[in-house]
Amino acid sequence: MAEIRRATTAQAGALTALMHASSAYQGEYASILDGYEVTPAYIADNPTFVAMSGEELLGFYALTGAELDLLFVADAAQGLGVGRRLVDHIRGEAQARGLDSVRVVAHPPALEFYLRMGARRTGTIPPRPPKVRWERPELRFDIPTC
């Protein structure tokens, strides 16, 4: 069972490596991650959480304000419920922060995952060349208020 906890700045390199190893960002989608890294400053400035099994990093996510900025699950951990656990944690974190929704601009192949997790589609974000040459689905997770 994965334990979800706040990321430390010392984990920046591991988060970057997990992100760049993602098979979902190979081929035509590789350009979006080209040169991108999760830095210690990013972790310090944005709520970032990791899913760990012992010392093994299974996945992570980061929020920037009321938006999901990053969500990655290691290829070997996909299909094991780690993504669902992270999304449940996102909802709890958003609720604790008083947010009524969390915006997601999704990687196109992840659309079905977010819909299965209960997000609702709200639109489409146009391409932003040169890094992003494709449309991206925009979604929202509605957060119940207490």
C-alpha positions as MATLAB code, in Angstrom:
seq = 'MAEIRRATTAQAGALTALMHASSAYQGEYASILDGYEVTPAYIADNPTFVAMSGEELLGFYALTGAELDLLFVADAAQGLGVGRRLVDHIRGEAQARGLDSVRVVAHPPALEFYLRMGARRTGTIPPRPPKVRWERPELRFDIPTC';
ca = [
       0.000    0.000    0.000;
       1.396    3.388   -0.990;
       1.923    6.033    1.652;
       1.298    9.593    0.481;
       3.300   12.328    2.134;
       4.669   15.787    1.454;
       7.636   15.766   -0.911;
      10.969   17.055    0.328;
      13.250   19.312   -1.676;
      15.821   16.486   -1.641;
      13.425   14.436   -3.808;
      13.491   16.918   -6.710;
      15.870   14.810   -8.804;
      13.850   11.626   -8.252;
      10.607   13.394   -9.233;
      12.233   14.735  -12.381;
      13.584   11.278  -13.253;
      10.165    9.630  -12.740;
       8.530   12.276  -14.917;
      11.056   11.897  -17.751;
      10.852    8.084  -17.607;
       7.089    8.146  -18.251;
       6.213    6.187  -21.381;
       3.208    8.511  -21.833;
       5.617   11.291  -22.797;
       7.571    9.471  -25.469;
       7.384   10.110  -29.200;
       5.192   13.020  -30.257;
       4.608   14.122  -26.650;
       8.271   14.226  -25.592;
       8.687   17.922  -26.436;
       6.516   19.087  -23.532;
       9.038   17.724  -21.003;
      12.123   18.736  -22.962;
      14.365   20.534  -20.496;
      11.710   20.520  -17.740;
      12.672   19.613  -14.207;
      11.102   19.617  -10.779;
      13.423   21.784   -8.717;
      13.851   22.087   -4.956;
      12.427   25.634   -5.235;
       9.344   24.302   -7.056;
       8.721   21.776   -4.265;
       9.234   24.458   -1.614;
       6.801   26.832   -3.353;
       4.042   24.394   -4.395;
       2.202   21.692   -2.454;
       3.904   18.558   -3.806;
       3.128   15.061   -2.547;
       4.721   11.683   -3.211;
       3.320    8.155   -3.155;
       5.922    5.859   -1.613;
       6.157    2.132   -0.980;
       8.978    1.984    1.517;
      11.772    3.836   -0.241;
      10.315    3.288   -3.726;
       8.783    6.346   -5.416;
       5.544    5.262   -7.095;
       4.177    8.644   -8.140;
       3.651   12.282   -7.246;
       1.509   15.315   -7.817;
       1.799   19.072   -7.376;
      -0.776   21.817   -7.055;
      -0.263   25.416   -8.119;
      -3.068   27.379   -6.555;
      -6.302   25.705   -7.643;
      -4.704   23.786  -10.521;
      -3.157   20.347  -10.763;
       0.201   21.135  -12.303;
       1.810   17.695  -12.307;
       0.577   14.140  -11.751;
       2.781   11.188  -12.608;
       2.673    7.514  -11.707;
       5.708    5.333  -12.433;
       5.089    3.038  -15.387;
       5.663   -0.049  -13.195;
       3.066    1.172  -10.664;
       0.282    1.897  -13.151;
      -2.839   -0.201  -12.714;
      -2.174   -0.697   -8.990;
      -4.456    2.081   -7.722;
      -1.676    4.622   -7.109;
      -3.248    7.188   -9.444;
      -6.614    6.839   -7.697;
      -4.954    7.253   -4.293;
      -3.195   10.405   -5.511;
      -6.437   11.851   -6.899;
      -8.216   11.114   -3.609;
      -5.386   12.914   -1.828;
      -5.683   15.860   -4.223;
      -9.363   16.159   -3.332;
      -8.596   16.087    0.391;
      -5.792   18.617    0.033;
      -8.000   20.919   -2.038;
     -10.794   20.665    0.512;
      -8.381   21.460    3.352;
      -7.262   24.545    1.399;
     -10.870   25.691    0.945;
     -10.941   25.166   -2.818;
     -14.253   24.418   -4.528;
     -12.597   22.857   -7.589;
      -9.238   21.866   -9.033;
      -8.500   22.627  -12.682;
      -6.661   20.052  -14.776;
      -5.129   20.662  -18.190;
      -4.550   17.043  -19.132;
      -2.103   15.207  -21.285;
      -4.388   13.862  -24.078;
      -3.747   10.159  -23.330;
      -4.687   10.800  -19.657;
      -8.187   12.111  -20.458;
      -9.937    8.791  -19.807;
      -8.098    8.376  -16.485;
      -9.296   11.763  -15.240;
     -12.857   11.071  -16.371;
     -12.803    7.716  -14.522;
     -11.574    9.563  -11.434;
     -14.636   11.834  -11.541;
     -13.340   14.936  -13.292;
     -15.709   16.713  -15.654;
     -14.575   18.033  -19.009;
     -14.835   21.818  -19.269;
     -13.090   22.620  -22.538;
     -10.051   22.318  -24.752;
      -6.779   24.226  -24.538;
      -5.312   25.107  -27.955;
      -1.756   24.154  -28.957;
       1.144   26.354  -27.812;
       4.028   25.641  -30.196;
       6.826   24.870  -30.205;
       6.619   22.660  -27.070;
       2.902   21.832  -27.180;
       1.734   21.129  -30.707;
      -1.568   19.455  -29.783;
      -4.851   20.374  -28.109;
      -5.199   19.424  -24.441;
      -8.417   18.605  -22.602;
      -9.379   20.912  -19.741;
     -11.211   19.335  -16.792;
     -12.251   20.105  -13.221;
     -12.530   18.095  -10.072;
     -15.390   19.572   -8.052;
     -14.563   19.667   -4.352;
     -17.421   19.359   -1.871;
     -17.449   21.974    0.858;
     -17.798   20.936    4.462;
];
